[in-house]
Amino acid sequence: MKNPSVLDQHHPQQNALIAALPASECERLAKNLELVPLTLGQVLYESGQTMSHAYFPIDCVVSLLYVMRNGESAEIAIVGNEGMVGLALFMGGESTMSRAIVQNAGHAYRLKAQVLKDEFQKGGALNRLLLMFTSALITQMVQTAACNRHHPVDKQLCRWMLLSLDRLSSNQISMTEKLIGNMLGLSSADVTKATNALQKAGLIHYDAGDITVLDRPGVEKRSCECYEVVKKESDRLLPQASE
């Protein structure tokens, strides 16, 4: 049995897509939503694995990683309470080539794959919202690929931190330099050099796997244009989550 205090603290409308649904559609969907805790590093699905559920984050962040044959990976996008994890389910597939792993612990509402497919096929508001989210996510993936190829590591790190902070309720990110390197496809040494530079500039404080952003405007100024492109597209296409 779930802890009543947890149920009282969280509600489906903390996810922007669910909050934007008409009352009748939201009520129908809510009957099939299951609140689940997600822990740091938890894998929601592996590359090529059949997906049994879609996830609507409310206070966690999920990283989507492309995994190479040799086991190396690089982040292609992150998803928070602005969207959902499991696009392949309504795009005509049962699996995807990316791995979904929890980047920041929290909670999400889980929905069975078949229920999502049935709702999408109804062609209602959820259909439209999911397609808009897909468009925003594709923009993030394209911009991430360009950023990783053309911009210095410190600018990539700033972009990544800003996108993460937009999906969190605090200015702190719990992530070791090794894990950041795995996310961004960089060596730990490159990440260490970048975090040291940002810390020296007074933009962040890094200690034992915890990044605290001290000067967000400064981080935004130091970031490349990629963050602004992704944020503008997300703001244009997607509703904002309610508290």
ZADO-1210 file (C-alpha; in nm, 4 decimals, padded with zeros to 6 digits):
<atoms>
<atom x="00.0000" y="00.0000" z="00.0000" code="MET" pos="1"/>
<atom x="00.1358" y="00.3444" z="-00.0932" code="LYS" pos="2"/>
<atom x="00.2188" y="00.5988" z="00.1764" code="ASN" pos="3"/>
<atom x="-00.0806" y="00.8393" z="00.1996" code="PRO" pos="4"/>
<atom x="00.1561" y="01.1352" z="00.2559" code="SER" pos="5"/>
<atom x="00.3274" y="01.0635" z="-00.0754" code="VAL" pos="6"/>
<atom x="-00.0081" y="01.0465" z="-00.2545" code="LEU" pos="7"/>
<atom x="-00.1131" y="01.3767" z="-00.0943" code="ASP" pos="8"/>
<atom x="00.2130" y="01.5422" z="-00.1933" code="GLN" pos="9"/>
<atom x="00.1994" y="01.4446" z="-00.5610" code="HIS" pos="10"/>
<atom x="-00.0695" y="01.4656" z="-00.8262" code="HIS" pos="11"/>
<atom x="-00.0777" y="01.3969" z="-01.2016" code="PRO" pos="12"/>
<atom x="-00.1202" y="01.7660" z="-01.2910" code="GLN" pos="13"/>
<atom x="00.2394" y="01.8257" z="-01.1808" code="GLN" pos="14"/>
<atom x="00.3205" y="01.6924" z="-01.5272" code="ASN" pos="15"/>
<atom x="00.2580" y="01.9595" z="-01.7930" code="ALA" pos="16"/>
<atom x="00.1099" y="01.7240" z="-02.0523" code="LEU" pos="17"/>
<atom x="-00.1422" y="01.5781" z="-01.8110" code="ILE" pos="18"/>
<atom x="-00.2255" y="01.9201" z="-01.6667" code="ALA" pos="19"/>
<atom x="-00.3078" y="02.0507" z="-02.0148" code="ALA" pos="20"/>
<atom x="-00.5699" y="01.7830" z="-02.0821" code="LEU" pos="21"/>
<atom x="-00.9425" y="01.8664" z="-02.0711" code="PRO" pos="22"/>
<atom x="-01.1042" y="01.7555" z="-01.7452" code="ALA" pos="23"/>
<atom x="-01.2843" y="01.4584" z="-01.9021" code="SER" pos="24"/>
<atom x="-00.9703" y="01.3252" z="-02.0690" code="GLU" pos="25"/>
<atom x="-00.7602" y="01.3833" z="-01.7594" code="CYS" pos="26"/>
<atom x="-01.0115" y="01.1996" z="-01.5421" code="GLU" pos="27"/>
<atom x="-01.0188" y="00.9017" z="-01.7802" code="ARG" pos="28"/>
<atom x="-00.6393" y="00.8853" z="-01.7937" code="LEU" pos="29"/>
<atom x="-00.5962" y="00.9284" z="-01.4179" code="ALA" pos="30"/>
<atom x="-00.7742" y="00.5987" z="-01.3543" code="LYS" pos="31"/>
<atom x="-00.4817" y="00.4186" z="-01.5176" code="ASN" pos="32"/>
<atom x="-00.1944" y="00.6244" z="-01.3780" code="LEU" pos="33"/>
<atom x="00.0302" y="00.4711" z="-01.1118" code="GLU" pos="34"/>
<atom x="00.2614" y="00.6869" z="-00.9005" code="LEU" pos="35"/>
<atom x="00.6071" y="00.5266" z="-00.8794" code="VAL" pos="36"/>
<atom x="00.9302" y="00.6379" z="-00.7082" code="PRO" pos="37"/>
<atom x="01.2358" y="00.6515" z="-00.9367" code="LEU" pos="38"/>
<atom x="01.5851" y="00.6248" z="-00.7916" code="THR" pos="39"/>
<atom x="01.9078" y="00.7786" z="-00.9201" code="LEU" pos="40"/>
<atom x="02.0573" y="00.5558" z="-01.1895" code="GLY" pos="41"/>
<atom x="01.7436" y="00.3420" z="-01.2307" code="GLN" pos="42"/>
<atom x="01.7069" y="00.2151" z="-01.5876" code="VAL" pos="43"/>
<atom x="01.3486" y="00.2474" z="-01.7140" code="LEU" pos="44"/>
<atom x="01.4297" y="00.0589" z="-02.0323" code="TYR" pos="45"/>
<atom x="01.7337" y="-00.0550" z="-02.2248" code="GLU" pos="46"/>
<atom x="01.8129" y="-00.0049" z="-02.5912" code="SER" pos="47"/>
<atom x="01.6079" y="-00.2502" z="-02.7979" code="GLY" pos="48"/>
<atom x="01.3997" y="-00.3640" z="-02.5000" code="GLN" pos="49"/>
<atom x="01.0220" y="-00.3928" z="-02.5375" code="THR" pos="50"/>
<atom x="00.8614" y="-00.1091" z="-02.3457" code="MET" pos="51"/>
<atom x="00.5788" y="-00.2037" z="-02.1091" code="SER" pos="52"/>
<atom x="00.5004" y="00.1443" z="-01.9751" code="HIS" pos="53"/>
<atom x="00.5233" y="00.5128" z="-02.0515" code="ALA" pos="54"/>
<atom x="00.6398" y="00.7492" z="-01.7757" code="TYR" pos="55"/>
<atom x="00.5169" y="01.1016" z="-01.7009" code="PHE" pos="56"/>
<atom x="00.7781" y="01.2588" z="-01.4660" code="PRO" pos="57"/>
<atom x="00.6609" y="01.5056" z="-01.2039" code="ILE" pos="58"/>
<atom x="00.9730" y="01.5866" z="-00.9978" code="ASP" pos="59"/>
<atom x="01.2490" y="01.3758" z="-01.1506" code="CYS" pos="60"/>
<atom x="01.4654" y="01.3995" z="-01.4614" code="VAL" pos="61"/>
<atom x="01.5205" y="01.1111" z="-01.7028" code="VAL" pos="62"/>
<atom x="01.8140" y="01.1006" z="-01.9426" code="SER" pos="63"/>
<atom x="01.7858" y="00.9391" z="-02.2849" code="LEU" pos="64"/>
<atom x="02.1164" y="00.7865" z="-02.3947" code="LEU" pos="65"/>
<atom x="02.2269" y="00.6371" z="-02.7241" code="TYR" pos="66"/>
<atom x="02.4312" y="00.3247" z="-02.6529" code="VAL" pos="67"/>
<atom x="02.7070" y="00.2093" z="-02.8878" code="MET" pos="68"/>
<atom x="02.7954" y="-00.1561" z="-02.9486" code="ARG" pos="69"/>
<atom x="03.1053" y="-00.1245" z="-02.7304" code="ASN" pos="70"/>
<atom x="02.8921" y="-00.0076" z="-02.4376" code="GLY" pos="71"/>
<atom x="02.9840" y="00.3602" z="-02.4577" code="GLU" pos="72"/>
<atom x="02.6947" y="00.6031" z="-02.4459" code="SER" pos="73"/>
<atom x="02.6068" y="00.9681" z="-02.4940" code="ALA" pos="74"/>
<atom x="02.3043" y="01.1653" z="-02.3865" code="GLU" pos="75"/>
<atom x="02.0699" y="01.2712" z="-02.6643" code="ILE" pos="76"/>
<atom x="01.7989" y="01.4399" z="-02.4550" code="ALA" pos="77"/>
<atom x="01.6561" y="01.4819" z="-02.1059" code="ILE" pos="78"/>
<atom x="01.2928" y="01.4735" z="-01.9998" code="VAL" pos="79"/>
<atom x="01.1303" y="01.6175" z="-01.6895" code="GLY" pos="80"/>
<atom x="00.7825" y="01.7260" z="-01.5899" code="ASN" pos="81"/>
<atom x="00.7356" y="01.8948" z="-01.9272" code="GLU" pos="82"/>
<atom x="00.6940" y="01.5638" z="-02.1070" code="GLY" pos="83"/>
<atom x="00.6940" y="01.1863" z="-02.1063" code="MET" pos="84"/>
<atom x="00.9264" y="00.8929" z="-02.1617" code="VAL" pos="85"/>
<atom x="00.8216" y="00.6271" z="-02.4101" code="GLY" pos="86"/>
<atom x="00.7606" y="00.8014" z="-02.7422" code="LEU" pos="87"/>
<atom x="00.8116" y="00.4817" z="-02.9417" code="ALA" pos="88"/>
<atom x="00.4884" y="00.3427" z="-02.8008" code="LEU" pos="89"/>
<atom x="00.2699" y="00.5803" z="-02.9990" code="PHE" pos="90"/>
<atom x="00.5113" y="00.6296" z="-03.2899" code="MET" pos="91"/>
<atom x="00.4567" y="00.2764" z="-03.4187" code="GLY" pos="92"/>
<atom x="00.7209" y="00.0795" z="-03.2310" code="GLY" pos="93"/>
<atom x="00.7492" y="-00.1302" z="-02.9181" code="GLU" pos="94"/>
<atom x="01.1129" y="-00.0444" z="-02.8490" code="SER" pos="95"/>
<atom x="01.3727" y="00.2256" z="-02.9119" code="THR" pos="96"/>
<atom x="01.7480" y="00.2384" z="-02.9669" code="MET" pos="97"/>
<atom x="01.8008" y="00.4638" z="-02.6638" code="SER" pos="98"/>
<atom x="01.8391" y="00.3819" z="-02.2947" code="ARG" pos="99"/>
<atom x="01.6258" y="00.5714" z="-02.0424" code="ALA" pos="100"/>
<atom x="01.7980" y="00.6225" z="-01.7076" code="ILE" pos="101"/>
<atom x="01.6983" y="00.8342" z="-01.4081" code="VAL" pos="102"/>
<atom x="01.9317" y="01.1336" z="-01.3842" code="GLN" pos="103"/>
<atom x="01.7680" y="01.2937" z="-01.0797" code="ASN" pos="104"/>
<atom x="01.5594" y="01.0868" z="-00.8397" code="ALA" pos="105"/>
<atom x="01.1932" y="01.1622" z="-00.7768" code="GLY" pos="106"/>
<atom x="00.8543" y="01.0379" z="-00.8906" code="HIS" pos="107"/>
<atom x="00.6653" y="00.9747" z="-01.2114" code="ALA" pos="108"/>
<atom x="00.3227" y="00.8502" z="-01.3104" code="TYR" pos="109"/>
<atom x="00.3422" y="00.5239" z="-01.5002" code="ARG" pos="110"/>
<atom x="00.0930" y="00.4271" z="-01.7706" code="LEU" pos="111"/>
<atom x="00.0612" y="00.0854" z="-01.9328" code="LYS" pos="112"/>
<atom x="00.1729" y="00.0788" z="-02.2956" code="ALA" pos="113"/>
<atom x="-00.1597" y="-00.0421" z="-02.4341" code="GLN" pos="114"/>
<atom x="-00.3536" y="00.2257" z="-02.2472" code="VAL" pos="115"/>
<atom x="-00.1295" y="00.4953" z="-02.3977" code="LEU" pos="116"/>
<atom x="-00.1757" y="00.3518" z="-02.7470" code="LYS" pos="117"/>
<atom x="-00.5524" y="00.3378" z="-02.7063" code="ASP" pos="118"/>
<atom x="-00.5673" y="00.6974" z="-02.5809" code="GLU" pos="119"/>
<atom x="-00.3434" y="00.8194" z="-02.8633" code="PHE" pos="120"/>
<atom x="-00.5604" y="00.6484" z="-03.1225" code="GLN" pos="121"/>
<atom x="-00.8676" y="00.8330" z="-02.9932" code="LYS" pos="122"/>
<atom x="-00.7191" y="01.1458" z="-03.1511" code="GLY" pos="123"/>
<atom x="-00.8027" y="01.3740" z="-02.8595" code="GLY" pos="124"/>
<atom x="-00.6004" y="01.6359" z="-02.6751" code="ALA" pos="125"/>
<atom x="-00.3412" y="01.3834" z="-02.5573" code="LEU" pos="126"/>
<atom x="-00.2681" y="01.2964" z="-02.9214" code="ASN" pos="127"/>
<atom x="-00.1961" y="01.6616" z="-03.0046" code="ARG" pos="128"/>
<atom x="00.0095" y="01.7228" z="-02.6891" code="LEU" pos="129"/>
<atom x="00.2252" y="01.4151" z="-02.7437" code="LEU" pos="130"/>
<atom x="00.2995" y="01.5185" z="-03.1016" code="LEU" pos="131"/>
<atom x="00.3959" y="01.8688" z="-02.9867" code="MET" pos="132"/>
<atom x="00.6225" y="01.7216" z="-02.7191" code="PHE" pos="133"/>
<atom x="00.7806" y="01.4948" z="-02.9810" code="THR" pos="134"/>
<atom x="00.8601" y="01.7983" z="-03.1948" code="SER" pos="135"/>
<atom x="01.0219" y="01.9768" z="-02.8988" code="ALA" pos="136"/>
<atom x="01.2219" y="01.6655" z="-02.8081" code="LEU" pos="137"/>
<atom x="01.3487" y="01.6260" z="-03.1644" code="ILE" pos="138"/>
<atom x="01.4729" y="01.9858" z="-03.1496" code="THR" pos="139"/>
<atom x="01.6595" y="01.9046" z="-02.8290" code="GLN" pos="140"/>
<atom x="01.8160" y="01.5932" z="-02.9861" code="MET" pos="141"/>
<atom x="01.9277" y="01.7790" z="-03.2999" code="VAL" pos="142"/>
<atom x="02.0712" y="02.0693" z="-03.1011" code="GLN" pos="143"/>
<atom x="02.2487" y="01.8317" z="-02.8624" code="THR" pos="144"/>
<atom x="02.4170" y="01.6547" z="-03.1539" code="ALA" pos="145"/>
<atom x="02.5354" y="01.9859" z="-03.2987" code="ALA" pos="146"/>
<atom x="02.6480" y="02.1124" z="-02.9577" code="CYS" pos="147"/>
<atom x="02.8511" y="01.8009" z="-02.8789" code="ASN" pos="148"/>
<atom x="03.0276" y="01.8303" z="-03.2145" code="ARG" pos="149"/>
<atom x="03.1026" y="02.2019" z="-03.2302" code="HIS" pos="150"/>
<atom x="03.1124" y="02.3600" z="-02.8835" code="HIS" pos="151"/>
<atom x="03.3735" y="02.3564" z="-02.6033" code="PRO" pos="152"/>
<atom x="03.3191" y="02.1292" z="-02.3047" code="VAL" pos="153"/>
<atom x="03.2453" y="02.4126" z="-02.0592" code="ASP" pos="154"/>
<atom x="02.9671" y="02.5438" z="-02.2852" code="LYS" pos="155"/>
<atom x="02.8254" y="02.1938" z="-02.3246" code="GLN" pos="156"/>
<atom x="02.8271" y="02.1553" z="-01.9464" code="LEU" pos="157"/>
<atom x="02.6473" y="02.4887" z="-01.9026" code="CYS" pos="158"/>
<atom x="02.3806" y="02.3834" z="-02.1537" code="ARG" pos="159"/>
<atom x="02.3335" y="02.0513" z="-01.9746" code="TRP" pos="160"/>
<atom x="02.3090" y="02.2139" z="-01.6306" code="MET" pos="161"/>
<atom x="02.0534" y="02.4708" z="-01.7484" code="LEU" pos="162"/>
<atom x="01.8325" y="02.2086" z="-01.9138" code="LEU" pos="163"/>
<atom x="01.8504" y="02.0025" z="-01.5937" code="SER" pos="164"/>
<atom x="01.7693" y="02.2993" z="-01.3671" code="LEU" pos="165"/>
<atom x="01.4653" y="02.3858" z="-01.5793" code="ASP" pos="166"/>
<atom x="01.3247" y="02.0474" z="-01.4815" code="ARG" pos="167"/>
<atom x="01.4143" y="02.0630" z="-01.1102" code="LEU" pos="168"/>
<atom x="01.2831" y="02.2652" z="-00.8169" code="SER" pos="169"/>
<atom x="01.6271" y="02.3545" z="-00.6784" code="SER" pos="170"/>
<atom x="01.9603" y="02.4899" z="-00.7988" code="ASN" pos="171"/>
<atom x="02.1428" y="02.1681" z="-00.7105" code="GLN" pos="172"/>
<atom x="02.2239" y="01.8698" z="-00.9318" code="ILE" pos="173"/>
<atom x="02.3567" y="01.5458" z="-00.7814" code="SER" pos="174"/>
<atom x="02.5894" y="01.3941" z="-01.0377" code="MET" pos="175"/>
<atom x="02.9519" y="01.2765" z="-01.0242" code="THR" pos="176"/>
<atom x="03.1987" y="01.3929" z="-01.2875" code="GLU" pos="177"/>
<atom x="03.2243" y="01.0357" z="-01.4150" code="LYS" pos="178"/>
<atom x="02.8474" y="01.0164" z="-01.4660" code="LEU" pos="179"/>
<atom x="02.8433" y="01.3585" z="-01.6316" code="ILE" pos="180"/>
<atom x="03.1142" y="01.2318" z="-01.8657" code="GLY" pos="181"/>
<atom x="02.9042" y="00.9251" z="-01.9449" code="ASN" pos="182"/>
<atom x="02.6033" y="01.1472" z="-02.0168" code="MET" pos="183"/>
<atom x="02.7910" y="01.3875" z="-02.2430" code="LEU" pos="184"/>
<atom x="03.0235" y="01.1328" z="-02.4028" code="GLY" pos="185"/>
<atom x="03.3289" y="01.3038" z="-02.2490" code="LEU" pos="186"/>
<atom x="03.6238" y="01.1874" z="-02.0421" code="SER" pos="187"/>
<atom x="03.6226" y="01.2491" z="-01.6671" code="SER" pos="188"/>
<atom x="03.9329" y="01.4646" z="-01.7139" code="ALA" pos="189"/>
<atom x="03.7493" y="01.6929" z="-01.9578" code="ASP" pos="190"/>
<atom x="03.4560" y="01.7252" z="-01.7201" code="VAL" pos="191"/>
<atom x="03.6894" y="01.7979" z="-01.4256" code="THR" pos="192"/>
<atom x="03.8617" y="02.0713" z="-01.6244" code="LYS" pos="193"/>
<atom x="03.5266" y="02.2275" z="-01.7164" code="ALA" pos="194"/>
<atom x="03.3810" y="02.2135" z="-01.3620" code="THR" pos="195"/>
<atom x="03.7020" y="02.3636" z="-01.2229" code="ASN" pos="196"/>
<atom x="03.6807" y="02.6499" z="-01.4718" code="ALA" pos="197"/>
<atom x="03.3155" y="02.7197" z="-01.3884" code="LEU" pos="198"/>
<atom x="03.3872" y="02.7002" z="-01.0155" code="GLN" pos="199"/>
<atom x="03.6843" y="02.9357" z="-01.0478" code="LYS" pos="200"/>
<atom x="03.4556" y="03.1811" z="-01.2291" code="ALA" pos="201"/>
<atom x="03.2164" y="03.1703" z="-00.9326" code="GLY" pos="202"/>
<atom x="02.9328" y="03.0205" z="-01.1362" code="LEU" pos="203"/>
<atom x="02.9021" y="02.6881" z="-00.9551" code="ILE" pos="204"/>
<atom x="03.0179" y="02.5047" z="-00.6461" code="HIS" pos="205"/>
<atom x="03.1111" y="02.1412" z="-00.6945" code="TYR" pos="206"/>
<atom x="03.1639" y="01.9035" z="-00.4044" code="ASP" pos="207"/>
<atom x="03.1551" y="01.5238" z="-00.3902" code="ALA" pos="208"/>
<atom x="02.9070" y="01.4775" z="-00.6726" code="GLY" pos="209"/>
<atom x="02.6863" y="01.7776" z="-00.5952" code="ASP" pos="210"/>
<atom x="02.6761" y="02.0734" z="-00.8335" code="ILE" pos="211"/>
<atom x="02.5218" y="02.3903" z="-00.6892" code="THR" pos="212"/>
<atom x="02.4601" y="02.6667" z="-00.9411" code="VAL" pos="213"/>
<atom x="02.5508" y="02.9946" z="-00.7682" code="LEU" pos="214"/>
<atom x="02.5017" y="03.2324" z="-01.0607" code="ASP" pos="215"/>
<atom x="02.2420" y="03.1156" z="-01.3101" code="ARG" pos="216"/>
<atom x="02.2529" y="03.4325" z="-01.5263" code="PRO" pos="217"/>
<atom x="02.6285" y="03.3857" z="-01.5451" code="GLY" pos="218"/>
<atom x="02.5862" y="03.0218" z="-01.6508" code="VAL" pos="219"/>
<atom x="02.3340" y="03.1283" z="-01.9160" code="GLU" pos="220"/>
<atom x="02.5779" y="03.3891" z="-02.0462" code="LYS" pos="221"/>
<atom x="02.8594" y="03.1342" z="-02.0620" code="ARG" pos="222"/>
<atom x="02.6457" y="02.8682" z="-02.2322" code="SER" pos="223"/>
<atom x="02.6331" y="02.8346" z="-02.6093" code="CYS" pos="224"/>
<atom x="02.3225" y="02.9286" z="-02.8091" code="GLU" pos="225"/>
<atom x="02.1986" y="02.5690" z="-02.7951" code="CYS" pos="226"/>
<atom x="02.0254" y="02.6105" z="-02.4599" code="TYR" pos="227"/>
<atom x="01.8293" y="02.9128" z="-02.5784" code="GLU" pos="228"/>
<atom x="01.7228" y="02.7357" z="-02.8994" code="VAL" pos="229"/>
<atom x="01.5924" y="02.4331" z="-02.7084" code="VAL" pos="230"/>
<atom x="01.4188" y="02.6410" z="-02.4402" code="LYS" pos="231"/>
<atom x="01.2455" y="02.8687" z="-02.6902" code="LYS" pos="232"/>
<atom x="01.1120" y="02.5731" z="-02.8858" code="GLU" pos="233"/>
<atom x="00.9981" y="02.3998" z="-02.5700" code="SER" pos="234"/>
<atom x="00.8263" y="02.7157" z="-02.4426" code="ASP" pos="235"/>
<atom x="00.6613" y="02.7666" z="-02.7814" code="ARG" pos="236"/>
<atom x="00.5228" y="02.4153" z="-02.8108" code="LEU" pos="237"/>
<atom x="00.4605" y="02.2948" z="-02.4596" code="LEU" pos="238"/>
<atom x="00.2337" y="02.3988" z="-02.1708" code="PRO" pos="239"/>
<atom x="00.3908" y="02.4671" z="-01.8337" code="GLN" pos="240"/>
<atom x="00.3403" y="02.2246" z="-01.5458" code="ALA" pos="241"/>
<atom x="00.1155" y="02.3293" z="-01.2594" code="SER" pos="242"/>
<atom x="00.2347" y="02.3125" z="-00.9017" code="GLU" pos="243"/>
</atoms>
